[in-house]
Amino acid sequence: MNDLDIRKQVHQAVDGMTKTAKEDPWLAQRILAQEKGEQPMARKISTSMVIVIVLIIISLSAALAAGLGVFDSLYRGGYPDERLPVLETVSEPVGTTETTEEGVTLDISQAYYEGNRVFVGYRITGPLLHIELHEGAPEKEYEWYAVDENVVMAANFGSDNPEKQQMIQFLDGSGQRWAVIEETGLADGMVLEDGTRLDIVSDGEQVQADGSVIGWKECIVPDDHLADTLTFNVRLLHSRTIYFQDNTTLKQASDQKGGDTEVPFTLNRNERCTFLKGSTQREDYSAAAAFTCGQVDIRGTLFMTCPAEWAAAYDDWEWNGITDVIWDWYVCQGDTLIAEDAVQAVSGEGTTDVEFELLLPKMDDTSGLKLVPVYTKSGAHPDEAISIIPVP
């Protein structure tokens, strides 16, 4: 839609592909097949989804009215991340507020810095969205950064936001129509004082009944920039985008309204962590895992040395899927399965090395933890489980 929407859609798409890819290693082939000829389907929002969104908004509004923090309000309003109630407990009150020339106010209410990650909870109020609809063609000459033939916005796009959805339906390809959308929102990621970018890991936003937005972000601090105290900057983006539906041709231009606004806040790092480890040596592969147990969650990395064909499977989009390879790891406590979706990312180095990144919710009792390999064809192999034990 515009720069803000594109960032959010790309981020959501990558999340969706990552979660699905480990369940279906041949997904990439189907994606390529679609690129070769299949037309994308218009994204629709169902009546049931509208009801769900309305209920979430009502729940969030009630939560905030009850004096709950942003993390707790998001969780109680339906955002599905079990770490949010924990963040509500361990986060620090920040209370940093900034208002832009356009009258948009960003309030950084809560934040937390642990290990190499920073979490922030925020609320944005003010004129966040303004849309103009026009018949005919724009009188001003614009430099179109995108011109798509045989693309009609109403047939190929959709939005959960009622105002944006009205704009989309207005640009229906029946003639010449154009629209202007001005929007303010928080950029992905954060930056340090020296300009170093912090990549985003997780985030989420919810629109309130009054039009304001509450949300949260989790970002990674590069190892060479870690310090006991750091100043972080979140950035408000101000965009103005023009859409011109010239019959069946969609044109897009950016007419920047104003500059970005950076809002700084400073945090001390929490280092109250414990550590777990485990390893195995098998005939076909070896693996070693290390976990850090913080106040918010348990993060781990598993390094596996295996046949080159296994390692190539994770990065080769044309992999045939014939060989039975380890594609996932289940987490068990004793004989009880506690997590089927702990693996967040997997990558092969193209030789014989594979790295799995794992995430678990915070646990008071970590005794008896085991990692069970899951193969593409034969499924889980409990007999190959790796015991995870505390580091002395």
URGIWO-V30857 format. One record per backbone hydrogen bond with DSSP energy under -0.5 kcal/mol. CO is the residue of the C=O (numbers start at 1). NH is the residue of the N-H. Records with the same first field share a line. If there is no record, write none. Layout:
BEGIN
CO->NH  NH
END
This chain:
BEGIN
2->6
3->7
4->8
5->9
6->10
7->11
8->12
9->13
10->14
11->15
12->16
13->17
14->18
15->19
16->20
17->21
18->22
20->23  24
24->27
26->29  30
27->31
28->32
29->33
30->34
31->35
32->36
33->38
34->37  38
42->44
44->46
46->50
47->51
48->52
49->53
50->54
51->55
52->56
53->57
54->58
55->59
56->60
57->61
58->62
59->63
60->64
61->65
62->66
63->68
64->67
69->73
70->74
71->75
72->76
73->77
74->79
75->78
79->81
81->84
83->87
84->88
85->89
86->89  90
87->91
92->111
96->108
98->106
100->103
104->100
105->107  125
106->98  108
107->109  123
108->95  96
109->94
110->121
111->92
112->119
113->270
114->117
116->221
117->114
118->219
119->112
120->217
121->109  110
122->215
123->107
124->213
125->105
126->128
128->184
130->182
132->180
134->178
140->142
142->144
146->252
147->149
148->151  250
151->153
152->155  156
153->156  157
160->162
161->165
162->166
163->167
164->168
165->169
166->170
167->171
170->172
171->154
175->177  247
176->136
177->245
178->134
179->243
180->132
181->241
182->130
183->239
185->237
190->198
191->233
192->195
196->192
197->199
198->190
199->220
202->218
204->216
206->214
208->211
212->208
213->124
214->206
215->122
216->204
217->120
218->201  202
219->118
220->222
222->225
223->226
228->269
230->232  267
231->193
232->265
233->191
234->263
235->187  237
236->261
237->185  239
238->258
239->183
240->255
241->181
242->253
243->179  245
244->246  251
245->177  247
246->249
248->151  250
249->246  251
250->148
251->244
252->145  146
253->242  255
254->256
261->236
262->264
263->234
265->232
267->230
270->115
271->273
274->293
275->391
276->291
277->389
278->289
280->287
285->282
286->305
287->280
288->303
289->278
290->301
291->276  293
292->294  299
293->274
296->362
297->294
298->360
299->292
300->358
301->290  303
302->304  356
303->288
304->306  354
305->286
307->310  311
308->312
309->313
310->313  314
311->314  315
312->315  316
315->317
316->319
323->325
325->327  376
328->374
330->332  372
331->338  339
332->334  370
333->336
335->337
336->333
339->331
342->359
345->357
347->355
352->306
353->349
354->304
355->347
356->302
357->344  345
358->300
360->298
364->366
366->369
368->334
369->388
370->332  372
371->373  386
372->330
373->381
374->327  328
375->379
379->375
381->384
382->385
385->387
386->371
387->389
388->369
389->277
390->392
END
